[in-house]
């Protein structure tokens, strides 16, 4: 469990990981600023039921970075 959490936190696009399964909320992953989940475009926070799902759902291919448009 700690290894999986550290693996996720080692990714530059992940800001926070919180295991809230003890209160039935799942494993909550928060992406860094301007990063979003492909499965839920525009959303940077996602819950997972277990560590394998969290690891798979947070692969680089499962997230994207939206760069802000330059100011005019």
NORVENTA-V373177 format. One record per backbone hydrogen bond with DSSP energy under -0.5 kcal/mol. NH is the residue of the N-H (numbers start at 0). CO is the residue of the C=O. E is the energy in kcal/mol with one decimal. If there is no record, write none. Layout:
nh & co & e
NH & CO & E
NH & CO & E
This chain:
nh & co & e
4 & 0 & -2.2
5 & 1 & -2.6
6 & 2 & -2.2
7 & 3 & -2.2
8 & 4 & -2.7
9 & 5 & -1.2
10 & 7 & -1.9
13 & 10 & -1.9
14 & 12 & -0.5
14 & 29 & -2.3
15 & 29 & -2.0
17 & 27 & -2.6
19 & 17 & -1.0
19 & 25 & -2.6
22 & 19 & -1.6
23 & 20 & -1.6
24 & 19 & -2.3
26 & 47 & -3.2
27 & 17 & -3.2
27 & 25 & -0.7
28 & 26 & -0.6
28 & 45 & -2.9
29 & 15 & -3.0
30 & 28 & -0.5
30 & 43 & -3.4
31 & 12 & -2.7
34 & 31 & -2.0
35 & 63 & -2.8
36 & 42 & -2.7
37 & 61 & -2.6
38 & 61 & -0.5
39 & 36 & -1.0
40 & 37 & -0.6
42 & 39 & -2.1
45 & 28 & -2.2
47 & 26 & -2.1
53 & 49 & -2.1
54 & 50 & -2.9
55 & 51 & -2.3
56 & 52 & -2.8
57 & 53 & -0.9
58 & 55 & -1.1
61 & 58 & -2.3
62 & 59 & -1.1
63 & 35 & -2.5
65 & 33 & -2.9
66 & 64 & -0.7
